[in-house]
Amino acid sequence: MARKWAIVVGINQYQRLQPLRYAERDAQAFRDFVIGDAGFDQVYYFSDRSPKIVLEGVSISTQPTVANLRRFLELRFAAPFLKQGDTLWFFFSGYGLQYADDDYLLLSDADPDAAETTAMTLEALAGYLSRSGTDQIVLFLDACRTEEQKFGQGFGTDPNGVISLFSTSLGETAQELEAVQLGAFAYVLLEGLRLKSRSPNATIAQLFEYLHDRLPQVNLSYSKPTQLPRLSNHAAIAPEAVLLPHIASHGDKRSARVKPPITRQTLAIARQPFKKVLQASVASMSVLVLGLIGITAYRELVQRYANAPEIEAATVASAVPSPATFSLKNNFYQRLPRPGKYIATISPFSQSYREISSGNGHFCIKLVNAPAKAPNNQQIIVSTLSFRSDGVYIDATRERLQIDGTFTEVTDSKSTWQWLKNEVDRSGLVGECLASTTNYVREVKGVAQK
């Protein structure tokens, strides 16, 4: 039987940051779920008040400092101890920080001004976990929990070798719910896990769909700003993998060991004449024939559709799904563009830039094209972005916007554009685009109005 292990971290008290209210409660609730409802075999728990761990004869403090967590990871993951098919989860509730194109988990003693030496990168964490021996590794990260912009803008890089479920999309801040004394993400995550764990075939993708639909509803009901979870897959397994092996109850195990008693009714069924068996066989064959007829009809329908003439380009353009109907949850493998301003690296358009913003569950792009020394000839296009199976498309130009693996470059028909760290301007045309509920395409010629 597949084994299930988890590492759970929740931090309220920080040495150099304002305390959090419910991060530790998030971790406690998650720990209780995986131990109780999900029946995990081993759970390691790090919090402000958790007991020590004895590992290979070594006593390790579980105070959630970077040194303690790193020491635990180095000892526990020194050699593989799980096998393929086993489950390994990592849950973190606390502060997170994006700095110098790396994402950091801030442990209790972290110094945000010296993250390289006092915090742990997501990539380093994933490297430890990948040594476990299983590829069924899922990170649950609720780590953008403050109103301070320096720490609350969401992670932008996705660690390799794991599936990651982030509490927010890029540019958003995770919310805490005073009424239930939990973070909004943890509250909905536990709700979804309890619901999905009842099904033996529930998948990671189905859990994400639930979170994507439910989390904005919960935030709205508690008068909190909207946040959308984000799923990233850089693992050998797909999000369609089973979330958890079937959790059998004690009653199920007992019934599997005890053979049912032989009753008179059982004997009567066993002694049914051959005529009854023949009737059942004929009925089964009838169902099979009807099924084959239905499959044949379906194939003919599909063939007619495949051979139908192509639709005119104008019709296709009008059929592009709007942000209101095209859900990001259906694009698990799509690398989302990082909100921010992009400047061309090699381009004759020295006065040009690209600006990507996110809000209301969709993305907008502002394209400013202007040759050098000719600002009065600026051409400005503001458009929504559509997410398709093969990439991100600009609705206004219908061209593909390629996103590199580090989220720091985008490429379009003009040039390659590098991301800058300045604030994204959501006012004016971009603000109208973000507020729109349909495909937004607007072209303006002349100098942009400030």
Secondary structure, DSSP 8 states (H G I E B T S, - for coil): ---EEEEEEE----SSS---SSHHHHHHHHHHHHHTTS--SEEEEESTT---EEETTEEE--S--HHHHHHHHHHHTSS----TT-EEEEEEESEEEEETTEEEEE-TT--GGGHHHHSEEHHHHHHHHGGGS-S-EEEEEE----SSTTT-S------TTSEEEESS-TT----EETTTTEEHHHHHHHHHHHHHTTSTT-BHHHHHHHHHHHHHHHHHHTT------EEEE-SSS-TTSBSS-----HHHHHHHHS-----HHHHHHHT--HHHHHHHHHHHHHHHHHHHHHHHHHHHHHHHHHTS----HHHHHHTS--TTTS-GGG-TT-----SEEEEESS-S-TT-EEEEEEETTEEEEEEEE--TT-GGG-EEEEEEEEEETTEEEETTT--EEEE-TTSSEEE-SS-EEEEE-S----SHHHHHHHH-SS--EEEEESS---
